[in-house]
Amino acid sequence: MAKIYVGNLPFSATEADVRALFSQHGTVESVTLPTDRETGRPRGFGFVEMSQADASRAIQHLNGHDMGGRPLRVNEAQDKPRTGGPRQGGGYRGGSGGSGGGGGRW
């Protein structure tokens, strides 16, 4: 199974639209279109899972394909690099805790 990254999607694209496009090149196992946590709006990219042979064919034919006036960026998805600890990008903002020790001189 291969995971394909699909970038520069029009914000109006649905999972059904992406599935229909990719199914022209083989069997689509799954389609995921992430949305913004805060607004619920599409983020303009997604992932498609297909067999390795079908994925190669889809990448070759659909990279640069016009969808809704936008040229798609289609390539094999790369694993997200693991960086930092559990608070990396988690939204928690620690403060000085009222101690007043905010970087002044001693």
C-alpha atoms as an extended CHARMM CRD file, in Angstrom:
* protein
*
       106  EXT
         1         1  MET       CA              0.0000000000        0.0000000000        0.0000000000  PROA      1               0.0000000000
         2         2  ALA       CA              1.2850000000        3.4650000000       -0.8950000000  PROA      2               0.0000000000
         3         3  LYS       CA              0.2250000000        6.7880000000        0.5830000000  PROA      3               0.0000000000
         4         4  ILE       CA              0.0270000000        9.6830000000       -1.8830000000  PROA      4               0.0000000000
         5         5  TYR       CA              0.2280000000       13.3520000000       -0.9170000000  PROA      5               0.0000000000
         6         6  VAL       CA             -2.1260000000       15.5840000000       -2.9260000000  PROA      6               0.0000000000
         7         7  GLY       CA             -1.3470000000       19.2770000000       -2.5440000000  PROA      7               0.0000000000
         8         8  ASN       CA             -2.8250000000       22.5020000000       -3.9130000000  PROA      8               0.0000000000
         9         9  LEU       CA             -6.3540000000       21.1030000000       -3.8080000000  PROA      9               0.0000000000
        10        10  PRO       CA             -9.1550000000       23.5970000000       -4.3550000000  PROA      10              0.0000000000
        11        11  PHE       CA            -10.8880000000       24.2750000000       -1.0490000000  PROA      11              0.0000000000
        12        12  SER       CA            -14.1540000000       23.1410000000       -2.6400000000  PROA      12              0.0000000000
        13        13  ALA       CA            -12.8080000000       19.6130000000       -3.3190000000  PROA      13              0.0000000000
        14        14  THR       CA            -14.5570000000       16.8060000000       -1.4550000000  PROA      14              0.0000000000
        15        15  GLU       CA            -13.3600000000       13.2910000000       -0.6270000000  PROA      15              0.0000000000
        16        16  ALA       CA            -15.7390000000       12.0240000000       -3.3310000000  PROA      16              0.0000000000
        17        17  ASP       CA            -14.1550000000       14.3770000000       -5.9120000000  PROA      17              0.0000000000
        18        18  VAL       CA            -10.6340000000       13.2160000000       -5.0540000000  PROA      18              0.0000000000
        19        19  ARG       CA            -11.6940000000        9.5410000000       -5.0090000000  PROA      19              0.0000000000
        20        20  ALA       CA            -13.3300000000        9.8860000000       -8.4420000000  PROA      20              0.0000000000
        21        21  LEU       CA            -10.2110000000       11.5120000000       -9.9060000000  PROA      21              0.0000000000
        22        22  PHE       CA             -7.7770000000        8.9370000000       -8.5180000000  PROA      22              0.0000000000
        23        23  SER       CA            -10.0100000000        5.9240000000       -9.2380000000  PROA      23              0.0000000000
        24        24  GLN       CA             -9.4120000000        6.5700000000      -12.9530000000  PROA      24              0.0000000000
        25        25  HSD       CA             -5.9130000000        5.1890000000      -12.3180000000  PROA      25              0.0000000000
        26        26  GLY       CA             -6.6770000000        2.2490000000      -10.0080000000  PROA      26              0.0000000000
        27        27  THR       CA             -8.4050000000        1.1710000000       -6.8260000000  PROA      27              0.0000000000
        28        28  VAL       CA             -8.5490000000        3.8270000000       -4.1180000000  PROA      28              0.0000000000
        29        29  GLU       CA             -8.3590000000        2.3460000000       -0.6160000000  PROA      29              0.0000000000
        30        30  SER       CA             -8.8870000000        5.5980000000        1.3020000000  PROA      30              0.0000000000
        31        31  VAL       CA             -9.0280000000        9.3830000000        0.9550000000  PROA      31              0.0000000000
        32        32  THR       CA             -8.2910000000       11.7930000000        3.8090000000  PROA      32              0.0000000000
        33        33  LEU       CA             -8.7290000000       15.5700000000        3.5420000000  PROA      33              0.0000000000
        34        34  PRO       CA             -7.5810000000       17.2140000000        6.7970000000  PROA      34              0.0000000000
        35        35  THR       CA             -9.4820000000       20.2320000000        8.0770000000  PROA      35              0.0000000000
        36        36  ASP       CA             -8.3440000000       23.1220000000       10.2370000000  PROA      36              0.0000000000
        37        37  ARG       CA             -9.0800000000       22.3640000000       13.9100000000  PROA      37              0.0000000000
        38        38  GLU       CA            -10.2050000000       25.9000000000       14.6640000000  PROA      38              0.0000000000
        39        39  THR       CA            -12.3300000000       26.7400000000       11.6130000000  PROA      39              0.0000000000
        40        40  GLY       CA            -13.2860000000       23.2990000000       10.2780000000  PROA      40              0.0000000000
        41        41  ARG       CA            -12.3170000000       24.4430000000        6.7910000000  PROA      41              0.0000000000
        42        42  PRO       CA            -10.2950000000       22.2620000000        4.3900000000  PROA      42              0.0000000000
        43        43  ARG       CA             -6.5360000000       22.8070000000        4.5270000000  PROA      43              0.0000000000
        44        44  GLY       CA             -5.9690000000       22.4520000000        0.7600000000  PROA      44              0.0000000000
        45        45  PHE       CA             -4.2060000000       19.0930000000        0.7740000000  PROA      45              0.0000000000
        46        46  GLY       CA             -4.9840000000       15.4530000000        1.3590000000  PROA      46              0.0000000000
        47        47  PHE       CA             -3.8330000000       11.8670000000        1.2240000000  PROA      47              0.0000000000
        48        48  VAL       CA             -4.8970000000        8.9670000000       -0.9670000000  PROA      48              0.0000000000
        49        49  GLU       CA             -3.9980000000        5.3190000000       -0.3500000000  PROA      49              0.0000000000
        50        50  MET       CA             -3.6500000000        2.9360000000       -3.3070000000  PROA      50              0.0000000000
        51        51  SER       CA             -1.6120000000       -0.1220000000       -4.2200000000  PROA      51              0.0000000000
        52        52  GLN       CA              2.0010000000        0.7010000000       -5.1260000000  PROA      52              0.0000000000
        53        53  ALA       CA              1.4340000000        0.0980000000       -8.8720000000  PROA      53              0.0000000000
        54        54  ASP       CA             -1.7830000000        2.1570000000       -8.9680000000  PROA      54              0.0000000000
        55        55  ALA       CA             -0.1550000000        4.9250000000       -6.9070000000  PROA      55              0.0000000000
        56        56  SER       CA              2.7960000000        5.1850000000       -9.3030000000  PROA      56              0.0000000000
        57        57  ARG       CA              0.4270000000        5.4400000000      -12.2570000000  PROA      57              0.0000000000
        58        58  ALA       CA             -1.7470000000        8.0660000000      -10.5020000000  PROA      58              0.0000000000
        59        59  ILE       CA              1.2760000000       10.1740000000       -9.5130000000  PROA      59              0.0000000000
        60        60  GLN       CA              2.6070000000       10.0890000000      -13.0760000000  PROA      60              0.0000000000
        61        61  HSD       CA             -0.7200000000       11.1160000000      -14.6120000000  PROA      61              0.0000000000
        62        62  LEU       CA             -2.1100000000       13.5300000000      -12.0070000000  PROA      62              0.0000000000
        63        63  ASN       CA              0.8990000000       15.6250000000      -10.9190000000  PROA      63              0.0000000000
        64        64  GLY       CA              0.1880000000       19.0610000000      -12.4380000000  PROA      64              0.0000000000
        65        65  HSD       CA             -3.3920000000       18.0750000000      -13.3510000000  PROA      65              0.0000000000
        66        66  ASP       CA             -5.7820000000       21.0370000000      -13.2510000000  PROA      66              0.0000000000
        67        67  MET       CA             -8.5240000000       20.6670000000      -10.6340000000  PROA      67              0.0000000000
        68        68  GLY       CA            -10.7760000000       23.6450000000      -10.0750000000  PROA      68              0.0000000000
        69        69  GLY       CA             -8.2560000000       25.9810000000      -11.7230000000  PROA      69              0.0000000000
        70        70  ARG       CA             -5.3380000000       24.7730000000       -9.5690000000  PROA      70              0.0000000000
        71        71  PRO       CA             -2.4530000000       22.5190000000      -10.6550000000  PROA      71              0.0000000000
        72        72  LEU       CA             -2.2930000000       19.5690000000       -8.2660000000  PROA      72              0.0000000000
        73        73  ARG       CA              0.9770000000       18.5680000000       -6.5950000000  PROA      73              0.0000000000
        74        74  VAL       CA              0.9150000000       14.7920000000       -6.4090000000  PROA      74              0.0000000000
        75        75  ASN       CA              3.7420000000       12.6870000000       -5.0110000000  PROA      75              0.0000000000
        76        76  GLU       CA              4.4700000000        9.8580000000       -2.6110000000  PROA      76              0.0000000000
        77        77  ALA       CA              3.7820000000       10.9940000000        0.9440000000  PROA      77              0.0000000000
        78        78  GLN       CA              6.8050000000       11.3070000000        3.2160000000  PROA      78              0.0000000000
        79        79  ASP       CA              6.6290000000       10.2450000000        6.8430000000  PROA      79              0.0000000000
        80        80  LYS       CA              6.2360000000       13.2360000000        9.1280000000  PROA      80              0.0000000000
        81        81  PRO       CA              9.5310000000       13.7780000000       10.9610000000  PROA      81              0.0000000000
        82        82  ARG       CA              9.3750000000       13.4360000000       14.7300000000  PROA      82              0.0000000000
        83        83  THR       CA             10.7540000000       16.5520000000       16.3930000000  PROA      83              0.0000000000
        84        84  GLY       CA             10.7400000000       17.7220000000       19.9650000000  PROA      84              0.0000000000
        85        85  GLY       CA              8.8360000000       16.3920000000       22.9110000000  PROA      85              0.0000000000
        86        86  PRO       CA              5.1590000000       16.0570000000       23.6600000000  PROA      86              0.0000000000
        87        87  ARG       CA              4.6470000000       19.8200000000       24.0770000000  PROA      87              0.0000000000
        88        88  GLN       CA              6.0170000000       20.5730000000       20.5920000000  PROA      88              0.0000000000
        89        89  GLY       CA              3.3150000000       22.5860000000       18.8710000000  PROA      89              0.0000000000
        90        90  GLY       CA              0.7590000000       21.5550000000       21.4490000000  PROA      90              0.0000000000
        91        91  GLY       CA             -0.5050000000       25.0510000000       22.0770000000  PROA      91              0.0000000000
        92        92  TYR       CA              0.4840000000       25.1690000000       25.7520000000  PROA      92              0.0000000000
        93        93  ARG       CA              2.2220000000       28.3990000000       26.5460000000  PROA      93              0.0000000000
        94        94  GLY       CA              3.9910000000       28.3480000000       29.8880000000  PROA      94              0.0000000000
        95        95  GLY       CA              4.4340000000       31.6720000000       31.5960000000  PROA      95              0.0000000000
        96        96  SER       CA              6.6890000000       32.9720000000       34.2980000000  PROA      96              0.0000000000
        97        97  GLY       CA              4.1350000000       31.8990000000       36.8870000000  PROA      97              0.0000000000
        98        98  GLY       CA              4.0910000000       35.3400000000       38.4470000000  PROA      98              0.0000000000
        99        99  SER       CA              7.6140000000       34.9870000000       39.7890000000  PROA      99              0.0000000000
       100       100  GLY       CA              8.8100000000       38.0720000000       37.9210000000  PROA      100             0.0000000000
       101       101  GLY       CA             11.9860000000       36.2910000000       36.7540000000  PROA      101             0.0000000000
       102       102  GLY       CA             11.5340000000       37.1160000000       33.1050000000  PROA      102             0.0000000000
       103       103  GLY       CA             15.1230000000       37.3460000000       31.9310000000  PROA      103             0.0000000000
       104       104  GLY       CA             16.3140000000       40.4280000000       33.8230000000  PROA      104             0.0000000000
       105       105  ARG       CA             19.8020000000       40.8430000000       35.2640000000  PROA      105             0.0000000000
       106       106  TRP       CA             20.6250000000       39.6330000000       38.7760000000  PROA      106             0.0000000000
